[in-house]
Amino acid sequence: METKSIHWDGSSLHFLDQTALPGETVFRDTQDYSEVIEAIKKLRIRGAPLIGIAASYGMLLAARQFTTLGYDSFCNNMDASRAQMAASRPTAVNLFWALEQVKQVLRVQNTVDGSVNALEKLALEIHEDDRKRCNAIGTHGATLISDGDRILTHCNAGALATGGIGTALGAIFTAHDQGKNIHVYADETRPLLQGSRLTMWELQQTTIPSTLICDNTAAMTMRDKKVSLVITGADRIAANGDSVNKIGTYGLAIMAAHHGIPFYIAAPKSTIDMRVISGDEIPIEERGAEEVTTINGKRLAPEDVDVFAPAFDVTPNGLIHGIVTEDGICRAPYTESLSKLFAPT
Ligand code: MRU
């Protein structure tokens, strides 16, 4: 199952508005980079790899919007729009990874037209590359999945979050395609419900048996439904393997350890940030109180309550059995296994 969450037609960017799912399948199209920034901020475009892909297309749109300027003004405007793009969300490193590539590509250009062409080539490459990375993650991840497994996942790490079949869900889809009988439990993922709205939507388009649970049902599900594997995506992985993912992932890893269930992270190398030594250094986005106090505009809490709404948490490396990447499965000690991934060949 592969949903095209984003598509470049040569002049416009088309993207699926993930805030409208599952009720409506709304594709938006834009030629304006500031709409891409807005879409990332509002989670119309979301999921670490997809944010990186969208940022690269967004910078292509910016370049196309500045083509009437002289080369110096073009460069100044590109620097400013890259900074605006970088400020859209702080946690998923794929955003900064993609913007760094944009910067490097522009550095070796000296004309406006050359810059636009080079950015189009780059964005298409980043997109296609992510599709291939997902397939490879799926293949490696599926080796962890056995016939009869009951798998619990959190948030959405599927086709909607990437340029391909997904990471954690990619492993699940691949295992299913290999004929393994599996059952997936999806956490609803409060407060923005990526699990119930998006992961269940993706799973429903397959024949994989799946069950939606409230986040607070995870421990009981692990014990009573005999969950055999927990696998999630990640937004940023530190050099020591500490992994940042959607809020609630840390709790799941603790519960999995208590029940003796292996806990895996699946993510492309573009999600690994070797510049940060541990999870403590990763900025955790805090979102607006209204995302917790309201649903679809309906108030769930009294006015003016104090709210703590981190969008992500850090799962310490000691709780992680392995990190599935496109190049294979890294095991502890992660400082060694992750740095090998980036060693020159
Ligand atoms: O706030 P979101 O919906 O962008 O958070 C997404 C997640 O936490 C995903 O699990 C992560 O980006 C991995 S997507 C392959």
Residues whose N, C-alpha, C, O or C-beta is under 5 A from the ligand:
A	BS01	MRU	R46 G47 A48 H154 C155 N156 A157 G158 A161 T167 Q194 G233 A234 D235 N245 K246
